Amino acid sequence: MEVEEISVETLRIQHAHLDAAIKEEEAHVWKNCIRIEELKKEKLRKKDELLRRTLQATTM
């Protein structure tokens, strides 16, 4: 099974896009709370991956 390598910079960009999407969704009069929670979970996964990679880079 091939694992796709995503650069730290790409993760940062994706994290920023998710943050913008969350803010946009929260600005709507009729907020989609389920969608907001999904976006927040994905954003947290990106943040965790960034932290993991940062820690790996500093221990090498």
PDBQT receptor file of N, H, CA, C and O in Angstrom, charges set to zero:
ATOM      1  N   MET A   1       0.845  -1.188   0.000  1.00  0.00    +0.000 N 
ATOM      2  CA  MET A   1       0.000   0.000   0.000  1.00  0.00    +0.000 C 
ATOM      3  C   MET A   1       0.884   1.244   0.000  1.00  0.00    +0.000 C 
ATOM      4  O   MET A   1       1.791   1.374   0.822  1.00  0.00    +0.000 OA
ATOM      5  N   GLU A   2       0.613   2.138  -0.914  1.00  0.00    +0.000 N 
ATOM      6  H   GLU A   2      -0.124   2.032  -1.581  1.00  0.00    +0.000 HD
ATOM      7  CA  GLU A   2       1.408   3.350  -1.060  1.00  0.00    +0.000 C 
ATOM      8  C   GLU A   2       0.839   4.462  -0.187  1.00  0.00    +0.000 C 
ATOM      9  O   GLU A   2      -0.358   4.749  -0.228  1.00  0.00    +0.000 OA
ATOM     10  N   VAL A   3       1.708   5.081   0.599  1.00  0.00    +0.000 N 
ATOM     11  H   VAL A   3       2.680   4.848   0.633  1.00  0.00    +0.000 HD
ATOM     12  CA  VAL A   3       1.301   6.180   1.470  1.00  0.00    +0.000 C 
ATOM     13  C   VAL A   3       1.719   7.486   0.824  1.00  0.00    +0.000 C 
ATOM     14  O   VAL A   3       2.877   7.661   0.445  1.00  0.00    +0.000 OA
ATOM     15  N   GLU A   4       0.771   8.401   0.702  1.00  0.00    +0.000 N 
ATOM     16  H   GLU A   4      -0.170   8.259   1.011  1.00  0.00    +0.000 HD
ATOM     17  CA  GLU A   4       1.055   9.697   0.079  1.00  0.00    +0.000 C 
ATOM     18  C   GLU A   4       1.744  10.601   1.103  1.00  0.00    +0.000 C 
ATOM     19  O   GLU A   4       1.233  10.808   2.204  1.00  0.00    +0.000 OA
ATOM     20  N   GLU A   5       2.881  11.124   0.738  1.00  0.00    +0.000 N 
ATOM     21  H   GLU A   5       3.296  10.957  -0.156  1.00  0.00    +0.000 HD
ATOM     22  CA  GLU A   5       3.607  12.047   1.610  1.00  0.00    +0.000 C 
ATOM     23  C   GLU A   5       3.126  13.473   1.351  1.00  0.00    +0.000 C 
ATOM     24  O   GLU A   5       3.156  13.961   0.222  1.00  0.00    +0.000 OA
ATOM     25  N   ILE A   6       2.695  14.107   2.390  1.00  0.00    +0.000 N 
ATOM     26  H   ILE A   6       2.670  13.710   3.308  1.00  0.00    +0.000 HD
ATOM     27  CA  ILE A   6       2.236  15.491   2.308  1.00  0.00    +0.000 C 
ATOM     28  C   ILE A   6       3.233  16.341   3.073  1.00  0.00    +0.000 C 
ATOM     29  O   ILE A   6       3.592  16.023   4.207  1.00  0.00    +0.000 OA
ATOM     30  N   SER A   7       3.677  17.419   2.452  1.00  0.00    +0.000 N 
ATOM     31  H   SER A   7       3.385  17.678   1.531  1.00  0.00    +0.000 HD
ATOM     32  CA  SER A   7       4.670  18.267   3.101  1.00  0.00    +0.000 C 
ATOM     33  C   SER A   7       4.041  19.061   4.244  1.00  0.00    +0.000 C 
ATOM     34  O   SER A   7       2.825  19.244   4.303  1.00  0.00    +0.000 OA
ATOM     35  N   VAL A   8       4.882  19.515   5.129  1.00  0.00    +0.000 N 
ATOM     36  H   VAL A   8       5.869  19.366   5.081  1.00  0.00    +0.000 HD
ATOM     37  CA  VAL A   8       4.430  20.315   6.265  1.00  0.00    +0.000 C 
ATOM     38  C   VAL A   8       3.761  21.590   5.761  1.00  0.00    +0.000 C 
ATOM     39  O   VAL A   8       2.750  22.024   6.312  1.00  0.00    +0.000 OA
ATOM     40  N   GLU A   9       4.317  22.175   4.735  1.00  0.00    +0.000 N 
ATOM     41  H   GLU A   9       5.139  21.822   4.288  1.00  0.00    +0.000 HD
ATOM     42  CA  GLU A   9       3.733  23.407   4.186  1.00  0.00    +0.000 C 
ATOM     43  C   GLU A   9       2.334  23.147   3.635  1.00  0.00    +0.000 C 
ATOM     44  O   GLU A   9       1.433  23.968   3.809  1.00  0.00    +0.000 OA
ATOM     45  N   THR A  10       2.152  22.016   2.977  1.00  0.00    +0.000 N 
ATOM     46  H   THR A  10       2.884  21.349   2.836  1.00  0.00    +0.000 HD
ATOM     47  CA  THR A  10       0.827  21.656   2.462  1.00  0.00    +0.000 C 
ATOM     48  C   THR A  10      -0.156  21.477   3.604  1.00  0.00    +0.000 C 
ATOM     49  O   THR A  10      -1.304  21.911   3.510  1.00  0.00    +0.000 OA
ATOM     50  N   LEU A  11       0.281  20.842   4.680  1.00  0.00    +0.000 N 
ATOM     51  H   LEU A  11       1.214  20.490   4.757  1.00  0.00    +0.000 HD
ATOM     52  CA  LEU A  11      -0.579  20.677   5.851  1.00  0.00    +0.000 C 
ATOM     53  C   LEU A  11      -0.966  22.032   6.445  1.00  0.00    +0.000 C 
ATOM     54  O   LEU A  11      -2.109  22.232   6.854  1.00  0.00    +0.000 OA
ATOM     55  N   ARG A  12      -0.024  22.944   6.488  1.00  0.00    +0.000 N 
ATOM     56  H   ARG A  12       0.905  22.782   6.156  1.00  0.00    +0.000 HD
ATOM     57  CA  ARG A  12      -0.317  24.292   7.016  1.00  0.00    +0.000 C 
ATOM     58  C   ARG A  12      -1.354  25.007   6.149  1.00  0.00    +0.000 C 
ATOM     59  O   ARG A  12      -2.257  25.668   6.662  1.00  0.00    +0.000 OA
ATOM     60  N   ILE A  13      -1.215  24.868   4.849  1.00  0.00    +0.000 N 
ATOM     61  H   ILE A  13      -0.482  24.331   4.432  1.00  0.00    +0.000 HD
ATOM     62  CA  ILE A  13      -2.166  25.494   3.925  1.00  0.00    +0.000 C 
ATOM     63  C   ILE A  13      -3.548  24.879   4.093  1.00  0.00    +0.000 C 
ATOM     64  O   ILE A  13      -4.547  25.596   4.148  1.00  0.00    +0.000 OA
ATOM     65  N   GLN A  14      -3.608  23.554   4.173  1.00  0.00    +0.000 N 
ATOM     66  H   GLN A  14      -2.797  22.972   4.127  1.00  0.00    +0.000 HD
ATOM     67  CA  GLN A  14      -4.891  22.874   4.367  1.00  0.00    +0.000 C 
ATOM     68  C   GLN A  14      -5.531  23.296   5.686  1.00  0.00    +0.000 C 
ATOM     69  O   GLN A  14      -6.743  23.500   5.752  1.00  0.00    +0.000 OA
ATOM     70  N   HIS A  15      -4.722  23.426   6.729  1.00  0.00    +0.000 N 
ATOM     71  H   HIS A  15      -3.737  23.261   6.675  1.00  0.00    +0.000 HD
ATOM     72  CA  HIS A  15      -5.210  23.856   8.040  1.00  0.00    +0.000 C 
ATOM     73  C   HIS A  15      -5.808  25.261   7.952  1.00  0.00    +0.000 C 
ATOM     74  O   HIS A  15      -6.861  25.531   8.530  1.00  0.00    +0.000 OA
ATOM     75  N   ALA A  16      -5.138  26.142   7.235  1.00  0.00    +0.000 N 
ATOM     76  H   ALA A  16      -4.282  25.922   6.766  1.00  0.00    +0.000 HD
ATOM     77  CA  ALA A  16      -5.626  27.517   7.067  1.00  0.00    +0.000 C 
ATOM     78  C   ALA A  16      -6.925  27.547   6.267  1.00  0.00    +0.000 C 
ATOM     79  O   ALA A  16      -7.831  28.318   6.583  1.00  0.00    +0.000 OA
ATOM     80  N   HIS A  17      -7.020  26.717   5.240  1.00  0.00    +0.000 N 
ATOM     81  H   HIS A  17      -6.284  26.091   4.983  1.00  0.00    +0.000 HD
ATOM     82  CA  HIS A  17      -8.252  26.646   4.441  1.00  0.00    +0.000 C 
ATOM     83  C   HIS A  17      -9.420  26.140   5.286  1.00  0.00    +0.000 C 
ATOM     84  O   HIS A  17     -10.538  26.642   5.173  1.00  0.00    +0.000 OA
ATOM     85  N   LEU A  18      -9.158  25.154   6.126  1.00  0.00    +0.000 N 
ATOM     86  H   LEU A  18      -8.249  24.746   6.218  1.00  0.00    +0.000 HD
ATOM     87  CA  LEU A  18     -10.206  24.642   7.009  1.00  0.00    +0.000 C 
ATOM     88  C   LEU A  18     -10.657  25.716   7.995  1.00  0.00    +0.000 C 
ATOM     89  O   LEU A  18     -11.848  25.850   8.275  1.00  0.00    +0.000 OA
ATOM     90  N   ASP A  19      -9.705  26.477   8.517  1.00  0.00    +0.000 N 
ATOM     91  H   ASP A  19      -8.737  26.369   8.290  1.00  0.00    +0.000 HD
ATOM     92  CA  ASP A  19     -10.042  27.559   9.435  1.00  0.00    +0.000 C 
ATOM     93  C   ASP A  19     -10.940  28.591   8.746  1.00  0.00    +0.000 C 
ATOM     94  O   ASP A  19     -11.915  29.065   9.330  1.00  0.00    +0.000 OA
ATOM     95  N   ALA A  20     -10.603  28.930   7.511  1.00  0.00    +0.000 N 
ATOM     96  H   ALA A  20      -9.812  28.545   7.037  1.00  0.00    +0.000 HD
ATOM     97  CA  ALA A  20     -11.423  29.881   6.751  1.00  0.00    +0.000 C 
ATOM     98  C   ALA A  20     -12.817  29.320   6.480  1.00  0.00    +0.000 C 
ATOM     99  O   ALA A  20     -13.808  30.046   6.558  1.00  0.00    +0.000 OA
ATOM    100  N   ALA A  21     -12.892  28.031   6.163  1.00  0.00    +0.000 N 
ATOM    101  H   ALA A  21     -12.087  27.441   6.100  1.00  0.00    +0.000 HD
ATOM    102  CA  ALA A  21     -14.189  27.400   5.905  1.00  0.00    +0.000 C 
ATOM    103  C   ALA A  21     -15.055  27.393   7.158  1.00  0.00    +0.000 C 
ATOM    104  O   ALA A  21     -16.267  27.593   7.082  1.00  0.00    +0.000 OA
ATOM    105  N   ILE A  22     -14.434  27.163   8.309  1.00  0.00    +0.000 N 
ATOM    106  H   ILE A  22     -13.449  27.000   8.371  1.00  0.00    +0.000 HD
ATOM    107  CA  ILE A  22     -15.173  27.185   9.576  1.00  0.00    +0.000 C 
ATOM    108  C   ILE A  22     -15.726  28.580   9.834  1.00  0.00    +0.000 C 
ATOM    109  O   ILE A  22     -16.896  28.733  10.186  1.00  0.00    +0.000 OA
ATOM    110  N   LYS A  23     -14.899  29.584   9.662  1.00  0.00    +0.000 N 
ATOM    111  H   LYS A  23     -13.949  29.460   9.376  1.00  0.00    +0.000 HD
ATOM    112  CA  LYS A  23     -15.343  30.970   9.893  1.00  0.00    +0.000 C 
ATOM    113  C   LYS A  23     -16.475  31.347   8.938  1.00  0.00    +0.000 C 
ATOM    114  O   LYS A  23     -17.430  32.018   9.328  1.00  0.00    +0.000 OA
ATOM    115  N   GLU A  24     -16.358  30.913   7.697  1.00  0.00    +0.000 N 
ATOM    116  H   GLU A  24     -15.582  30.367   7.380  1.00  0.00    +0.000 HD
ATOM    117  CA  GLU A  24     -17.403  31.210   6.717  1.00  0.00    +0.000 C 
ATOM    118  C   GLU A  24     -18.719  30.528   7.107  1.00  0.00    +0.000 C 
ATOM    119  O   GLU A  24     -19.786  31.139   7.047  1.00  0.00    +0.000 OA
ATOM    120  N   GLU A  25     -18.630  29.282   7.500  1.00  0.00    +0.000 N 
ATOM    121  H   GLU A  25     -17.763  28.786   7.549  1.00  0.00    +0.000 HD
ATOM    122  CA  GLU A  25     -19.832  28.530   7.886  1.00  0.00    +0.000 C 
ATOM    123  C   GLU A  25     -20.473  29.135   9.134  1.00  0.00    +0.000 C 
ATOM    124  O   GLU A  25     -21.698  29.205   9.229  1.00  0.00    +0.000 OA
ATOM    125  N   GLU A  26     -19.657  29.567  10.084  1.00  0.00    +0.000 N 
ATOM    126  H   GLU A  26     -18.662  29.510  10.007  1.00  0.00    +0.000 HD
ATOM    127  CA  GLU A  26     -20.180  30.166  11.312  1.00  0.00    +0.000 C 
ATOM    128  C   GLU A  26     -20.817  31.531  11.060  1.00  0.00    +0.000 C 
ATOM    129  O   GLU A  26     -21.631  31.988  11.863  1.00  0.00    +0.000 OA
ATOM    130  N   ALA A  27     -20.459  32.182   9.965  1.00  0.00    +0.000 N 
ATOM    131  H   ALA A  27     -19.798  31.811   9.313  1.00  0.00    +0.000 HD
ATOM    132  CA  ALA A  27     -20.998  33.497   9.652  1.00  0.00    +0.000 C 
ATOM    133  C   ALA A  27     -22.402  33.429   9.050  1.00  0.00    +0.000 C 
ATOM    134  O   ALA A  27     -23.103  34.440   9.010  1.00  0.00    +0.000 OA
ATOM    135  N   HIS A  28     -22.816  32.265   8.589  1.00  0.00    +0.000 N 
ATOM    136  H   HIS A  28     -22.246  31.443   8.622  1.00  0.00    +0.000 HD
ATOM    137  CA  HIS A  28     -24.147  32.123   7.997  1.00  0.00    +0.000 C 
ATOM    138  C   HIS A  28     -25.235  32.291   9.049  1.00  0.00    +0.000 C 
ATOM    139  O   HIS A  28     -25.053  31.946  10.216  1.00  0.00    +0.000 OA
ATOM    140  N   VAL A  29     -26.357  32.821   8.614  1.00  0.00    +0.000 N 
ATOM    141  H   VAL A  29     -26.504  33.101   7.666  1.00  0.00    +0.000 HD
ATOM    142  CA  VAL A  29     -27.495  32.973   9.509  1.00  0.00    +0.000 C 
ATOM    143  C   VAL A  29     -27.970  31.602   9.988  1.00  0.00    +0.000 C 
ATOM    144  O   VAL A  29     -28.221  31.409  11.177  1.00  0.00    +0.000 OA
ATOM    145  N   TRP A  30     -28.090  30.661   9.067  1.00  0.00    +0.000 N 
ATOM    146  H   TRP A  30     -27.886  30.819   8.101  1.00  0.00    +0.000 HD
ATOM    147  CA  TRP A  30     -28.484  29.294   9.395  1.00  0.00    +0.000 C 
ATOM    148  C   TRP A  30     -27.227  28.433   9.382  1.00  0.00    +0.000 C 
ATOM    149  O   TRP A  30     -26.841  27.889   8.347  1.00  0.00    +0.000 OA
ATOM    150  N   LYS A  31     -26.604  28.318  10.530  1.00  0.00    +0.000 N 
ATOM    151  H   LYS A  31     -26.918  28.760  11.371  1.00  0.00    +0.000 HD
ATOM    152  CA  LYS A  31     -25.356  27.569  10.634  1.00  0.00    +0.000 C 
ATOM    153  C   LYS A  31     -25.616  26.075  10.524  1.00  0.00    +0.000 C 
ATOM    154  O   LYS A  31     -26.586  25.552  11.072  1.00  0.00    +0.000 OA
ATOM    155  N   ASN A  32     -24.733  25.406   9.809  1.00  0.00    +0.000 N 
ATOM    156  H   ASN A  32     -23.945  25.830   9.364  1.00  0.00    +0.000 HD
ATOM    157  CA  ASN A  32     -24.783  23.955   9.721  1.00  0.00    +0.000 C 
ATOM    158  C   ASN A  32     -23.820  23.414  10.776  1.00  0.00    +0.000 C 
ATOM    159  O   ASN A  32     -22.629  23.247  10.512  1.00  0.00    +0.000 OA
ATOM    160  N   CYS A  33     -24.340  23.146  11.962  1.00  0.00    +0.000 N 
ATOM    161  H   CYS A  33     -25.307  23.283  12.176  1.00  0.00    +0.000 HD
ATOM    162  CA  CYS A  33     -23.508  22.739  13.093  1.00  0.00    +0.000 C 
ATOM    163  C   CYS A  33     -22.777  21.424  12.843  1.00  0.00    +0.000 C 
ATOM    164  O   CYS A  33     -21.650  21.236  13.300  1.00  0.00    +0.000 OA
ATOM    165  N   ILE A  34     -23.421  20.527  12.123  1.00  0.00    +0.000 N 
ATOM    166  H   ILE A  34     -24.337  20.681  11.752  1.00  0.00    +0.000 HD
ATOM    167  CA  ILE A  34     -22.776  19.253  11.818  1.00  0.00    +0.000 C 
ATOM    168  C   ILE A  34     -21.566  19.483  10.917  1.00  0.00    +0.000 C 
ATOM    169  O   ILE A  34     -20.500  18.912  11.145  1.00  0.00    +0.000 OA
ATOM    170  N   ARG A  35     -21.732  20.317   9.896  1.00  0.00    +0.000 N 
ATOM    171  H   ARG A  35     -22.598  20.781   9.710  1.00  0.00    +0.000 HD
ATOM    172  CA  ARG A  35     -20.620  20.631   8.986  1.00  0.00    +0.000 C 
ATOM    173  C   ARG A  35     -19.490  21.343   9.732  1.00  0.00    +0.000 C 
ATOM    174  O   ARG A  35     -18.314  21.068   9.492  1.00  0.00    +0.000 OA
ATOM    175  N   ILE A  36     -19.847  22.251  10.629  1.00  0.00    +0.000 N 
ATOM    176  H   ILE A  36     -20.802  22.474  10.824  1.00  0.00    +0.000 HD
ATOM    177  CA  ILE A  36     -18.828  22.959  11.413  1.00  0.00    +0.000 C 
ATOM    178  C   ILE A  36     -18.025  21.975  12.252  1.00  0.00    +0.000 C 
ATOM    179  O   ILE A  36     -16.799  22.073  12.312  1.00  0.00    +0.000 OA
ATOM    180  N   GLU A  37     -18.696  21.031  12.897  1.00  0.00    +0.000 N 
ATOM    181  H   GLU A  37     -19.692  20.952  12.849  1.00  0.00    +0.000 HD
ATOM    182  CA  GLU A  37     -17.994  20.031  13.708  1.00  0.00    +0.000 C 
ATOM    183  C   GLU A  37     -17.092  19.150  12.847  1.00  0.00    +0.000 C 
ATOM    184  O   GLU A  37     -15.981  18.814  13.257  1.00  0.00    +0.000 OA
ATOM    185  N   GLU A  38     -17.557  18.776  11.663  1.00  0.00    +0.000 N 
ATOM    186  H   GLU A  38     -18.460  19.049  11.330  1.00  0.00    +0.000 HD
ATOM    187  CA  GLU A  38     -16.730  17.980  10.753  1.00  0.00    +0.000 C 
ATOM    188  C   GLU A  38     -15.465  18.745  10.365  1.00  0.00    +0.000 C 
ATOM    189  O   GLU A  38     -14.366  18.191  10.368  1.00  0.00    +0.000 OA
ATOM    190  N   LEU A  39     -15.636  20.019  10.032  1.00  0.00    +0.000 N 
ATOM    191  H   LEU A  39     -16.529  20.469  10.029  1.00  0.00    +0.000 HD
ATOM    192  CA  LEU A  39     -14.486  20.858   9.664  1.00  0.00    +0.000 C 
ATOM    193  C   LEU A  39     -13.516  21.002  10.838  1.00  0.00    +0.000 C 
ATOM    194  O   LEU A  39     -12.300  20.946  10.650  1.00  0.00    +0.000 OA
ATOM    195  N   LYS A  40     -14.044  21.185  12.031  1.00  0.00    +0.000 N 
ATOM    196  H   LYS A  40     -15.032  21.231  12.183  1.00  0.00    +0.000 HD
ATOM    197  CA  LYS A  40     -13.191  21.334  13.211  1.00  0.00    +0.000 C 
ATOM    198  C   LYS A  40     -12.405  20.057  13.491  1.00  0.00    +0.000 C 
ATOM    199  O   LYS A  40     -11.234  20.120  13.866  1.00  0.00    +0.000 OA
ATOM    200  N   LYS A  41     -13.035  18.910  13.314  1.00  0.00    +0.000 N 
ATOM    201  H   LYS A  41     -13.986  18.859  13.010  1.00  0.00    +0.000 HD
ATOM    202  CA  LYS A  41     -12.339  17.634  13.522  1.00  0.00    +0.000 C 
ATOM    203  C   LYS A  41     -11.224  17.456  12.496  1.00  0.00    +0.000 C 
ATOM    204  O   LYS A  41     -10.125  17.018  12.836  1.00  0.00    +0.000 OA
ATOM    205  N   GLU A  42     -11.510  17.796  11.244  1.00  0.00    +0.000 N 
ATOM    206  H   GLU A  42     -12.402  18.152  10.968  1.00  0.00    +0.000 HD
ATOM    207  CA  GLU A  42     -10.490  17.684  10.201  1.00  0.00    +0.000 C 
ATOM    208  C   GLU A  42      -9.340  18.656  10.473  1.00  0.00    +0.000 C 
ATOM    209  O   GLU A  42      -8.175  18.310  10.278  1.00  0.00    +0.000 OA
ATOM    210  N   LYS A  43      -9.664  19.855  10.916  1.00  0.00    +0.000 N 
ATOM    211  H   LYS A  43     -10.610  20.135  11.073  1.00  0.00    +0.000 HD
ATOM    212  CA  LYS A  43      -8.643  20.846  11.252  1.00  0.00    +0.000 C 
ATOM    213  C   LYS A  43      -7.756  20.337  12.387  1.00  0.00    +0.000 C 
ATOM    214  O   LYS A  43      -6.539  20.520  12.360  1.00  0.00    +0.000 OA
ATOM    215  N   LEU A  44      -8.368  19.698  13.380  1.00  0.00    +0.000 N 
ATOM    216  H   LEU A  44      -9.356  19.549  13.402  1.00  0.00    +0.000 HD
ATOM    217  CA  LEU A  44      -7.607  19.142  14.496  1.00  0.00    +0.000 C 
ATOM    218  C   LEU A  44      -6.695  18.007  14.033  1.00  0.00    +0.000 C 
ATOM    219  O   LEU A  44      -5.570  17.882  14.519  1.00  0.00    +0.000 OA
ATOM    220  N   ARG A  45      -7.168  17.182  13.101  1.00  0.00    +0.000 N 
ATOM    221  H   ARG A  45      -8.081  17.284  12.707  1.00  0.00    +0.000 HD
ATOM    222  CA  ARG A  45      -6.325  16.115  12.554  1.00  0.00    +0.000 C 
ATOM    223  C   ARG A  45      -5.103  16.695  11.840  1.00  0.00    +0.000 C 
ATOM    224  O   ARG A  45      -3.996  16.170  11.956  1.00  0.00    +0.000 OA
ATOM    225  N   LYS A  46      -5.321  17.782  11.101  1.00  0.00    +0.000 N 
ATOM    226  H   LYS A  46      -6.221  18.208  11.006  1.00  0.00    +0.000 HD
ATOM    227  CA  LYS A  46      -4.190  18.431  10.416  1.00  0.00    +0.000 C 
ATOM    228  C   LYS A  46      -3.203  18.993  11.425  1.00  0.00    +0.000 C 
ATOM    229  O   LYS A  46      -1.990  18.872  11.250  1.00  0.00    +0.000 OA
ATOM    230  N   LYS A  47      -3.722  19.608  12.483  1.00  0.00    +0.000 N 
ATOM    231  H   LYS A  47      -4.707  19.706  12.626  1.00  0.00    +0.000 HD
ATOM    232  CA  LYS A  47      -2.863  20.174  13.515  1.00  0.00    +0.000 C 
ATOM    233  C   LYS A  47      -2.062  19.075  14.207  1.00  0.00    +0.000 C 
ATOM    234  O   LYS A  47      -0.868  19.239  14.458  1.00  0.00    +0.000 OA
ATOM    235  N   ASP A  48      -2.715  17.955  14.515  1.00  0.00    +0.000 N 
ATOM    236  H   ASP A  48      -3.685  17.821  14.311  1.00  0.00    +0.000 HD
ATOM    237  CA  ASP A  48      -2.019  16.827  15.143  1.00  0.00    +0.000 C 
ATOM    238  C   ASP A  48      -0.916  16.293  14.243  1.00  0.00    +0.000 C 
ATOM    239  O   ASP A  48       0.176  15.982  14.719  1.00  0.00    +0.000 OA
ATOM    240  N   GLU A  49      -1.189  16.183  12.956  1.00  0.00    +0.000 N 
ATOM    241  H   GLU A  49      -2.077  16.436  12.569  1.00  0.00    +0.000 HD
ATOM    242  CA  GLU A  49      -0.186  15.699  12.006  1.00  0.00    +0.000 C 
ATOM    243  C   GLU A  49       0.987  16.672  11.921  1.00  0.00    +0.000 C 
ATOM    244  O   GLU A  49       2.142  16.251  11.869  1.00  0.00    +0.000 OA
ATOM    245  N   LEU A  50       0.693  17.971  11.906  1.00  0.00    +0.000 N 
ATOM    246  H   LEU A  50      -0.246  18.314  11.947  1.00  0.00    +0.000 HD
ATOM    247  CA  LEU A  50       1.768  18.972  11.903  1.00  0.00    +0.000 C 
ATOM    248  C   LEU A  50       2.642  18.841  13.142  1.00  0.00    +0.000 C 
ATOM    249  O   LEU A  50       3.868  18.886  13.046  1.00  0.00    +0.000 OA
ATOM    250  N   LEU A  51       2.026  18.682  14.289  1.00  0.00    +0.000 N 
ATOM    251  H   LEU A  51       1.029  18.645  14.367  1.00  0.00    +0.000 HD
ATOM    252  CA  LEU A  51       2.773  18.546  15.541  1.00  0.00    +0.000 C 
ATOM    253  C   LEU A  51       3.614  17.276  15.524  1.00  0.00    +0.000 C 
ATOM    254  O   LEU A  51       4.774  17.290  15.935  1.00  0.00    +0.000 OA
ATOM    255  N   ARG A  52       3.032  16.182  15.049  1.00  0.00    +0.000 N 
ATOM    256  H   ARG A  52       2.090  16.171  14.715  1.00  0.00    +0.000 HD
ATOM    257  CA  ARG A  52       3.761  14.919  14.985  1.00  0.00    +0.000 C 
ATOM    258  C   ARG A  52       4.996  15.047  14.099  1.00  0.00    +0.000 C 
ATOM    259  O   ARG A  52       6.081  14.591  14.461  1.00  0.00    +0.000 OA
ATOM    260  N   ARG A  53       4.822  15.664  12.948  1.00  0.00    +0.000 N 
ATOM    261  H   ARG A  53       3.940  16.034  12.654  1.00  0.00    +0.000 HD
ATOM    262  CA  ARG A  53       5.955  15.823  12.034  1.00  0.00    +0.000 C 
ATOM    263  C   ARG A  53       7.009  16.777  12.587  1.00  0.00    +0.000 C 
ATOM    264  O   ARG A  53       8.206  16.574  12.388  1.00  0.00    +0.000 OA
ATOM    265  N   THR A  54       6.561  17.805  13.273  1.00  0.00    +0.000 N 
ATOM    266  H   THR A  54       5.588  17.970  13.435  1.00  0.00    +0.000 HD
ATOM    267  CA  THR A  54       7.506  18.747  13.881  1.00  0.00    +0.000 C 
ATOM    268  C   THR A  54       8.331  18.053  14.954  1.00  0.00    +0.000 C 
ATOM    269  O   THR A  54       9.545  18.244  15.034  1.00  0.00    +0.000 OA
ATOM    270  N   LEU A  55       7.671  17.250  15.778  1.00  0.00    +0.000 N 
ATOM    271  H   LEU A  55       6.685  17.095  15.713  1.00  0.00    +0.000 HD
ATOM    272  CA  LEU A  55       8.389  16.516  16.818  1.00  0.00    +0.000 C 
ATOM    273  C   LEU A  55       9.342  15.491  16.232  1.00  0.00    +0.000 C 
ATOM    274  O   LEU A  55      10.438  15.291  16.756  1.00  0.00    +0.000 OA
ATOM    275  N   GLN A  56       8.940  14.840  15.155  1.00  0.00    +0.000 N 
ATOM    276  H   GLN A  56       8.050  15.002  14.728  1.00  0.00    +0.000 HD
ATOM    277  CA  GLN A  56       9.822  13.873  14.502  1.00  0.00    +0.000 C 
ATOM    278  C   GLN A  56      11.063  14.566  13.943  1.00  0.00    +0.000 C 
ATOM    279  O   GLN A  56      12.172  14.037  14.020  1.00  0.00    +0.000 OA
ATOM    280  N   ALA A  57      10.861  15.744  13.385  1.00  0.00    +0.000 N 
ATOM    281  H   ALA A  57       9.960  16.173  13.322  1.00  0.00    +0.000 HD
ATOM    282  CA  ALA A  57      11.994  16.465  12.783  1.00  0.00    +0.000 C 
ATOM    283  C   ALA A  57      12.986  16.923  13.845  1.00  0.00    +0.000 C 
ATOM    284  O   ALA A  57      14.190  16.963  13.595  1.00  0.00    +0.000 OA
ATOM    285  N   THR A  58      12.486  17.267  15.021  1.00  0.00    +0.000 N 
ATOM    286  H   THR A  58      11.507  17.235  15.224  1.00  0.00    +0.000 HD
ATOM    287  CA  THR A  58      13.384  17.749  16.079  1.00  0.00    +0.000 C 
ATOM    288  C   THR A  58      14.104  16.617  16.786  1.00  0.00    +0.000 C 
ATOM    289  O   THR A  58      15.154  16.845  17.387  1.00  0.00    +0.000 OA
ATOM    290  N   THR A  59      13.574  15.403  16.734  1.00  0.00    +0.000 N 
ATOM    291  H   THR A  59      12.722  15.218  16.245  1.00  0.00    +0.000 HD
ATOM    292  CA  THR A  59      14.230  14.264  17.388  1.00  0.00    +0.000 C 
ATOM    293  C   THR A  59      15.225  13.586  16.485  1.00  0.00    +0.000 C 
ATOM    294  O   THR A  59      15.971  12.717  16.937  1.00  0.00    +0.000 OA
ATOM    295  N   MET A  60      15.261  13.952  15.229  1.00  0.00    +0.000 N 
ATOM    296  H   MET A  60      14.655  14.658  14.862  1.00  0.00    +0.000 HD
ATOM    297  CA  MET A  60      16.201  13.315  14.293  1.00  0.00    +0.000 C 
ATOM    298  C   MET A  60      17.540  13.971  14.330  1.00  0.00    +0.000 C 
ATOM    299  O   MET A  60      18.448  13.562  13.607  1.00  0.00    +0.000 OA
TER     300      MET A  60
